[in-house]
Amino acid sequence: MEHEICIKGRSFGTGRPVLCAPVVEETQEKIISNIKDMADQGVEMIEWRIDWYRDGTDPEAVTALLRKLAPVVTHTVLLGTFRSREQGGQKDISLEDYLELNLQAAKTGVLDLADMEFFQVKAPEETVHALRQAGVGVVASDHDFSRTPDSDSIKNKLEQMYLSGADFVKLAVMPQDKPDVLRLMEGILSVKKKYPMSHIIAISMGNDGVISRLLGQWFHSEVTFAAFAKTSAPGQVSYDEARMVLKQMERWMK
């Protein structure tokens, strides 16, 4: 039996994937402006890429900005992500500072979800628990911008992240060819069959992987990322195009 998560009226785990738009800006003014525009236009979910913010390694600056965003995102799901350079992000940060930043951001009560780079931290299960205790849902994530792992590795990574107690597990990989994309989809279907209560976000990046961003309802990927303004990863399509395709897919799959 599938398990539904509902955040600010958005349903995860039933129907079409929730459409998430990233914010990749350096200044406070542009970040607030972009998020306000997105919220005003009904974007379902926003990912603030904290690593793009010029003060993104400073917990005080990040929490101050989050408090300014509070009245803007009352009806919009907000995911906070500091993507390390090792995982494809913009800045280097020590593990200690990374954990402190995420905990302080979680405690503001403004974020609905916090991204956690599962295999980069030393005690991932403890970190998941600490973030949840701080008041946010956790997206346990792993990114590989160079390749797509083999089938067993895909399944093992997803299983480890799920069993940690994270609310969502996210795997983003780079395909070398079309069979790589299909292997990712097969891995998600297999894990979902074994753990029907799991909530999975799966992305095959680049041009070959575009199909994975649009067929989430078919292979149980619950969030897809699309560019409202600027892209944050290879292969992202525009928000309007993605919304149109996802709605059509939902009609076809009923």
C-alpha positions in Angstrom: 0.0 0.0 0.0 1.3 3.4 -0.9 1.8 6.0 1.7 0.9 9.7 1.0 2.8 12.7 2.4 0.9 16.0 2.4 2.8 19.3 2.8 0.9 22.6 2.5 -1.8 20.9 0.5 0.7 19.2 -1.9 0.3 15.5 -2.1 3.5 13.3 -2.5 3.0 9.7 -3.4 -0.2 9.8 -5.4 -0.8 11.1 -8.9 1.7 13.1 -10.9 5.1 14.2 -9.5 5.2 17.5 -7.6 7.0 20.1 -9.8 9.9 21.9 -8.1 11.7 24.9 -9.4 15.2 25.8 -8.2 16.4 29.2 -7.1 20.1 29.7 -8.0 20.9 33.3 -7.2 23.8 34.9 -5.4 22.2 37.9 -3.7 19.5 38.2 -1.0 17.5 40.6 -3.2 17.4 38.3 -6.2 16.6 35.2 -4.0 13.7 36.9 -2.4 12.4 38.4 -5.7 12.6 35.0 -7.5 10.9 33.1 -4.7 8.1 35.7 -4.5 7.6 35.6 -8.2 7.4 31.8 -8.1 5.0 31.8 -5.2 2.8 34.4 -6.7 2.5 32.3 -9.9 1.6 29.2 -8.1 4.8 27.2 -8.2 4.1 24.0 -6.2 7.5 23.6 -4.7 10.7 25.7 -4.6 14.3 24.5 -3.9 16.5 27.2 -2.5 20.0 26.3 -3.5 21.8 27.8 -0.5 25.2 27.1 -1.9 24.6 29.6 -4.7 24.0 32.4 -2.1 27.1 34.5 -1.6 26.7 34.2 2.2 25.5 30.6 2.0 28.1 29.2 4.4 27.1 31.6 7.1 24.3 30.1 9.3 23.3 33.6 10.6 22.9 35.0 7.1 21.0 32.0 5.9 18.6 31.9 8.9 18.0 35.7 8.6 17.1 35.3 4.9 14.8 32.4 5.7 12.9 34.4 8.2 12.3 37.1 5.5 11.0 34.3 3.2 8.5 33.0 5.8 5.5 35.2 4.7 6.3 34.5 1.1 6.1 30.7 1.2 3.1 30.2 3.4 1.4 28.1 0.6 4.5 26.9 -1.2 6.6 23.9 -0.2 10.2 25.1 0.5 13.2 22.7 0.2 16.5 24.0 1.5 19.6 22.6 -0.2 23.3 23.3 0.4 24.9 21.2 -2.4 28.6 20.6 -1.7 31.1 21.0 -4.5 31.8 17.3 -4.3 28.2 16.6 -5.1 28.0 19.2 -7.9 27.4 22.4 -5.9 29.0 25.8 -5.9 31.0 26.0 -2.6 33.3 24.0 -0.4 32.2 23.6 3.2 33.5 21.5 6.1 31.3 18.7 7.4 30.9 20.3 10.8 29.8 23.6 9.2 27.5 21.7 6.8 25.7 20.0 9.6 25.5 23.2 11.7 24.1 25.2 8.7 21.4 22.6 8.1 20.4 22.3 11.7 20.1 26.1 12.2 18.1 26.4 8.9 15.8 23.7 10.1 15.2 25.3 13.4 13.8 28.5 11.8 10.6 26.6 11.0 10.5 28.1 7.5 11.8 25.1 5.6 9.5 22.2 5.0 12.2 19.9 3.7 16.0 19.9 4.1 18.3 18.1 1.7 21.0 15.9 3.3 23.9 14.5 1.3 23.6 11.0 2.8 26.9 9.4 1.9 28.9 12.6 2.7 28.1 12.7 6.4 29.7 10.4 9.0 26.6 9.3 10.9 23.7 9.7 8.4 21.0 8.1 10.5 21.8 10.4 13.4 21.8 13.4 11.1 18.4 12.4 9.7 17.0 12.1 13.2 18.5 15.4 14.3 17.0 17.3 11.4 13.6 15.8 11.9 13.8 16.7 15.6 14.6 20.2 14.5 11.3 20.3 12.6 11.9 19.5 9.0 11.3 16.6 6.7 14.5 15.2 5.3 15.4 14.4 1.7 18.4 12.0 1.8 20.3 12.5 -1.4 23.1 11.3 -3.5 24.4 12.8 -6.8 26.8 11.4 -9.4 27.5 13.8 -12.3 29.8 11.4 -14.0 28.0 8.1 -14.4 25.1 5.8 -13.6 25.9 3.1 -11.0 25.1 -0.5 -11.7 21.7 -1.9 -10.8 22.8 -3.4 -7.4 24.4 -0.1 -6.4 21.3 1.9 -7.3 19.1 -0.4 -5.2 21.5 -0.5 -2.3 21.9 3.3 -2.1 18.1 3.8 -2.2 17.6 1.1 0.4 20.2 2.5 2.8 18.8 6.0 2.5 15.2 4.8 3.0 16.1 2.7 6.1 17.7 5.7 7.7 14.2 7.1 8.4 14.4 10.0 5.8 11.1 11.2 4.5 12.3 11.1 0.9 15.3 9.5 -0.8 16.8 11.2 -3.9 19.2 9.7 -6.4 20.5 11.8 -9.4 22.9 10.3 -11.8 24.4 11.0 -15.2 23.7 8.5 -18.1 26.2 7.6 -20.7 23.5 6.1 -22.9 19.8 5.3 -23.0 20.1 1.9 -21.2 21.5 3.8 -18.2 18.3 5.7 -18.0 16.2 2.5 -18.1 18.4 0.9 -15.5 17.7 3.8 -13.1 14.0 3.4 -13.7 14.1 -0.3 -13.2 16.0 0.2 -9.9 13.3 2.6 -8.6 10.5 0.2 -9.5 12.3 -2.6 -7.7 12.9 -0.6 -4.5 9.3 0.7 -4.6 8.0 -2.9 -4.9 10.1 -3.9 -1.9 9.3 -0.8 0.2 5.9 0.4 -1.0 5.9 3.1 1.8 9.0 4.7 0.5 9.1 8.1 -1.2 11.6 8.3 -4.0 13.0 11.1 -6.2 15.0 9.8 -9.1 16.6 11.8 -11.9 18.7 10.8 -14.8 20.4 14.0 -15.9 21.5 15.3 -19.3 19.7 15.1 -22.7 19.3 11.3 -22.5 17.8 11.6 -19.1 15.1 14.2 -19.9 12.5 11.4 -20.1 13.1 10.5 -16.5 12.0 14.0 -15.5 8.7 13.6 -17.2 7.7 10.0 -16.6 7.9 10.0 -12.8 4.3 9.0 -12.3 5.1 5.8 -14.3 8.1 4.7 -12.4 7.3 6.2 -8.9 9.5 9.3 -8.8 7.5 11.8 -6.7 9.3 15.1 -7.5 10.7 16.5 -10.7 12.8 19.6 -11.1 12.2 22.2 -13.8 13.7 25.6 -14.5 11.4 28.6 -13.7 14.3 30.9 -14.4 17.8 29.4 -14.3 18.6 25.6 -14.5 20.4 24.0 -11.6 21.4 20.7 -13.3 21.9 19.3 -16.9 18.7 18.4 -18.7 16.2 20.5 -16.8 13.3 21.6 -19.0 11.3 24.7 -18.5 8.7 24.8 -15.7 5.8 25.5 -18.1 6.8 22.7 -20.5 7.2 20.2 -17.7 3.8 21.2 -16.1 2.1 20.7 -19.4 3.6 17.2 -20.0 3.0 16.1 -16.4 -0.7 17.1 -16.5 -1.1 15.2 -19.8 0.6 12.1 -18.4 -1.7 12.2 -15.4 -4.7 12.2 -17.7 -3.4 9.3 -19.8 -2.5 7.2 -16.7 -5.9 7.4 -15.0 
